[in-house]
């Protein structure tokens, strides 16, 4: 049972880390699009880039919080159920 719990926790942490990295990179890309829009005086690119960066930033924060929540849950379980 311990191996299954460990594997599922590791897979879940890996999923959250990958999603978090993707969302962070998407937010950076959105910011770059917004800067390019400002530089080229293109309002559509500016607004779209800002909106994309804000959305990806929100998703990044949600993934970060979910990853921390799972980390706490994992350690709470193993703190209570130690094998001596």
N, C-alpha and C positions, 0 to 999 in steps of 0.2 A: 504494500500500500504506500509506503514511503517513497518508493521509486516513481510510482505513478504521480503522486503529489508533486514531487520535485520536478519531474519532466513537464507537467502541465504548467507549473509556476514559471519554469524557465522559458517555455514556449510563449506564455502570456507576456512575460517581461520583454522577450525579444520582439513580439508583435508591437507592444507599446513603444519600444525604442525605435523601431523602424518607422512607425506612423509619426512619432514625434520628430524624427529627423526629416521625414518628407514634409511635414507641415512647416517646420522651421525654414527649410529650403524654399518652399513655396512662398512663405512670407517675405523672404529676402528677394525672390524673383519679382514678387508683386511690388515691392519697394523700388526695385530697379526699373520696372516698367513705369512706375509713377514718376521717377526722376527723369527718365527718357521723355515722358510726356511733358514734363515741365520744361525740359531743355528745348524740345521741338515745338513748344506752344500748342500742343494737342490736348485739348481738354478731355476728350474721350479716353485717351490713354492714361492721363493723370488720374481721373476719377476711377477708372477701371483698376488701375494699379493700386490705388489707395484702398479700394473696396476689397480687392483680392488679398492684399497684405493684412488688412484688418480681419478678414474671415480666416485666413490661414493662421494668424496669430492667436485668434480665439481657439481654433482647433488645437494648436500647439499647447496652449495652457490647459485645455481639457485633457489632453493625452498626458501631460506632465502630472496633473493631479491624479488621474487614474493610475498611472504607474506608481506614484507615491502611495496611493491607497492600497494597491495590491502588495507593495513592499511591506507596508505596516501590517497588513493582514497575514502575510506569510510569516513574518517574524513574531507576531502575536501568537500564532498557532504553534510555532516551534518553541517559543518561550514557555508555553503552558505544558506541552506534550513532549518533554525531554525524555530521552532514553538514557537511563543511568546504568 
